[in-house]
Each structure stands twice: as C-alpha cells, then as structure tokens.
Amino acid sequence: MSFFDLITNFIFSFAATLGFSIFFNAPKKSLIPCGVVGGIGWSTYIVMTNSRYFSAIFSIVIASAIISLFSEILARKLKYPSINFVIPGILPLVPGLGLYNTMYELVQENYSLAASTGTDALLKSAGIALGILIITSFTRTYYIILRKIKIRKIEKNIDN
C-alpha cells in the first residue's frame, strides 16, 4: 500500500465520519475531531489488514481500541461524552457489506456461503465491541483509582 493510498483512505473515512457526525447532531466543535478519529481508526485497520501478519478481525479489534482511546482523550479535552466520538468513529469499520452479502446469499439459497460471510461479519462486529470495551473499561478503572487516591490524600491532609 502506498502512502497516497493511505492518505486517500484517511480522507474518505474522515469525510464519512464527519457526515455521520452531522447526521447524529454532534456538537459543531466536535465535528472535525470526530472525523479525525474515524480517519485514524480506518487507516489503522487498512494498514494492519494489508500487512500479512494480522487477521482482519484482530485488525478491527485494534482499530476500534484506538478509536475508543482517542475518543476518551478527546472527551476529556473537549468536555463532551466519549460516545460523541466513538459512534461516528466506528462507522467506517462496521461490516455492512458482509451483512448485505450474508442476506443476499440467504436469498439465493447459498447457505454455506451465507454462513461463512455471516460468521465473518459477526466476528468483526464482536471485534469492534471488544476493542471499545477494553479501552472503556481501562479508562474507567483508571479514573476510579485516581479518584480514590485523591480522596485518600484529602483525608490524610484533614487528619494532619
């Protein structure tokens, strides 16, 4: 994959994510960051799937984890819920064509291909959920621990 192909993928996924952000009525201040999150996530997926070392499902898990990580960071910086960045950001990763092909093969009564395509789409969807879940869980755990440390410091200062 050339650098030009990567930039082209980033631009189109940025535009798609930006469009979905507008469709979901995201705040105007968050539109460009939403597009960047979607572009970075899709670019990560493309780079990983084009290498011969990573499967498409593992690539989707990592890409959605990166989307979730950037969403959590931007949520803290811009003071918006992280869901404002996660939902539009993952949309380029959603296996819509796989789901369409599954239904098409079912209608054509090609059940073995429908099962194969459907399983792949289902695993990719689960990979998206897993990537988001991992980062969201770590982030929430981090802030819970941070809050407890602050409370202990305040209690220690009051006792002294």
N, C-alpha and C positions, 0 to 999 in steps of 0.2 A: 504494500500500500504506500503510495507516495504522499508526500506532505500536502500536496494540492488536494488529494482525495480526502485527507483528514480534515483540512480546513473546510472543504465543501460539505462534508458530513456535519461538522460543527455548525456551520451557518444554517443549514436546513433544519437541523434539530433545534437550534436556537429559535428559528422562526416558528416552528411547530409548537414549541413550548410556550413561546410568547403569545401565540394565537390562543392556545388553551388557557393561558393565564387571563387573557382578556375575556374569554368566554366564561370563565369561572368568577369573574368580577374581582380579581385580585386588586389590592390597592395599587395605584399608579406608581408609587415609589418602589414597589417590589417587582414591577414587570421585567425590567432588564435583568435584575439578579435571578429571577425565575428562568429566564431564557438561558442565562449563563449556566445555571445548574443543570438544565436539560441538555445543553450542548456538551458540557463536560461529561455527564453520565453516558450519553450516547457515544461520544468519542472514545471513552474508556472501553465501552462494550465492543466497539468496532476494532480497536487496536488489539484487544485481548482475543477476540474470535479470529482475527487474521493471523495471529501467531499460532503455531502448531502445538503449543504447549497447554492451551486452555480449552476446555469444552465451552459450548455456548451457554450451558446452564451455570457453570462456575463463573463465567464472564458476566452473566446477568446478575448474579449474587454480588459480585464485587462492584459492578457499576451502580446497582441500587444502594449498596452500602455507601459509596462515595456520594451519591445524590443525597442520601439521608444525612451524612456528615456535613456536607456543605449547607444543607437546609437547617440543621441545628445551629451552625455557626451564624448563618445569616439571620435566623430568627432572634438570636441574642443581640446581634449588631443593629438590626433594623426595628426591633421591638414588635415583631409580628409572630403569630404562631407558626411553627415549623411546617404545619400541614399546608400553608400557603405556598411553600416552595416544593414540598415533596410530591404532592399530587400532580401538578403540571410537569415536574421534572421527570417522573417515571413514565409519563405517557408515551414518549418515543420508544420505551423498552417493552411496552405491552405487546404480547404476541397476537395481534389482531389478525394478521394473515394466516397464522396457524389455526386459529379458531374458525376462521372462514373456510379454510381448506378442509378442516375436520367436518364441518357441516355439509360442504359440497360433496365430499366422499361418502358421507352417510346417505345423501340424496341419490347419489349414483350407485348405491348399494355395494360399494367397495369397502367392506367393513374392516379388513385388515389394515389398509392404508389409513382409514379414518381413526382406528385405534392407535396406530403409530403416531400420526400427526397430532391427535388429541392428547396423547400422553406427553409428547414433547411440549406442546403449548401449556399443559397443566404444570409440568415441571418448571418451565420458565416462569409461569405466574407464581408458583410457590417460591422460586428463587428470588423474585422481586420482593415478596413479603418477608422472606428470611433476611435479606440484606437490610431492609428497613428496620426490622425487628431487632437485629443485633445492635445496630448503632443507636437506635432509640433507647434500648434497654441500658446500654453502657452510659449514655448521656444522662439518663435519669438517675442511675445509680451514682454516677459521679457527683451530680448536684445534691443528692440526698446526703452523701458522705461529706461534701463541702459544707452543707448547712449544719450538720451535726458538729463538725469541727468548730464552726463559728459559734454555735451555742455553747460548746464547752469552753471556748476562750472567754466568752462573755460571762459565764458562770464563774470561771476562775478569777476574772477581774473583779467581780462583785464580792467574792469571798475574801479577796485581799484588801 
